[in-house]
Amino acid sequence: MSWMQRGMLVGVAGLAGLIVMSRNGGSKEAGLDPEKSPMKNAVYAAPVPVYYGADFRETTGGNYYETIGGPVTFTSKSWFFVIKDPVPDVAAFYSKNLPAGAHPEEAMDGEMAFEWIPPAAVEGESVSVTIRDGELQITEVVKAKSGS
């Protein structure tokens, strides 16, 4: 094989690799880059990709109580993002890129939602993704630590 043929073969193989990466979403372009995720401190939500067209807006959290004045039983944390793409387009991304076991959930009119129960979760813990016009919300509910 001549040097020219070898060079062309290497070039074709490299181009094929780039095509395969782009068709698989090339994790950074598909919103799957965990290094850039604002959910680094999440208990369960960190493996959930952030839609590539989403801009982080804010984080909120809350507590759940079994009885008024009782101890905290669960905590929640939500990450909110601004999205410009239509709800069905963002939902299609999540239907393909959520962790195994995630499934669609009932949602309000105009919204689409998914729920994922992480393998290590205890009863009541979950991660949800809700997509509404102009907004993406990723929420995790985690059992509170004793003494919270």
Residue pairs with C-beta under 8 A, 6 or more apart in sequence:
1 9
22 29
24 30
25 32
25 97
27 33
28 36
29 52
30 49
30 52
30 93
30 97
31 49
31 50
31 51
31 52
31 53
31 54
31 93
31 97
32 49
32 97
34 40
34 46
34 47
36 50
37 46
37 49
37 50
38 50
38 56
38 59
38 79
39 45
39 46
39 48
39 50
39 79
39 138
40 46
42 77
42 140
43 140
43 142
44 118
44 120
44 121
44 125
44 126
44 127
44 140
44 142
45 77
45 79
45 127
45 138
45 139
45 140
47 99
48 98
48 99
48 116
48 127
48 129
48 138
49 93
49 94
49 97
49 98
50 56
50 79
50 81
50 136
50 138
51 81
51 83
51 85
51 90
51 93
51 94
51 136
52 93
53 83
53 84
53 85
53 90
54 81
54 82
54 83
54 90
54 136
55 81
55 82
55 83
56 79
56 80
56 81
57 80
57 81
57 82
58 79
58 80
59 77
59 78
59 79
59 80
60 77
60 78
60 80
61 75
61 76
61 77
61 78
62 75
62 76
63 72
63 74
63 75
63 76
63 144
63 148
64 72
64 73
64 74
64 75
64 76
64 141
64 144
65 71
65 72
65 73
66 73
71 144
71 147
71 148
72 144
72 148
73 124
73 143
73 144
74 124
74 125
74 141
74 142
74 143
74 144
75 141
75 142
75 144
75 148
76 139
76 140
76 141
76 142
77 139
77 140
77 142
78 137
78 138
78 139
79 137
79 138
79 139
80 135
80 136
80 137
81 135
81 136
81 137
81 138
82 134
82 135
82 136
83 90
83 131
83 134
83 135
83 136
84 134
87 110
87 111
87 112
87 131
87 132
87 133
88 112
90 112
90 131
90 136
91 112
91 114
91 131
94 102
94 114
94 129
94 131
95 104
95 114
98 114
98 116
98 129
99 116
99 118
101 116
101 117
101 119
102 114
102 115
102 116
102 129
103 114
103 115
103 116
104 112
104 113
104 114
105 113
105 114
105 115
105 128
106 113
107 113
107 130
108 132
110 132
110 133
111 130
111 131
111 132
112 130
112 131
113 128
113 129
113 130
113 131
114 128
114 129
115 126
115 127
115 128
115 129
116 126
116 127
116 128
116 129
117 125
117 126
117 127
118 125
118 126
118 127
122 143
124 141
124 143
125 140
125 141
125 142
125 143
126 140
126 141
127 138
127 139
127 140
127 141
128 137
128 138
128 139
128 140
128 141
129 136
129 137
129 138
129 139
130 136
130 137
130 139
131 137
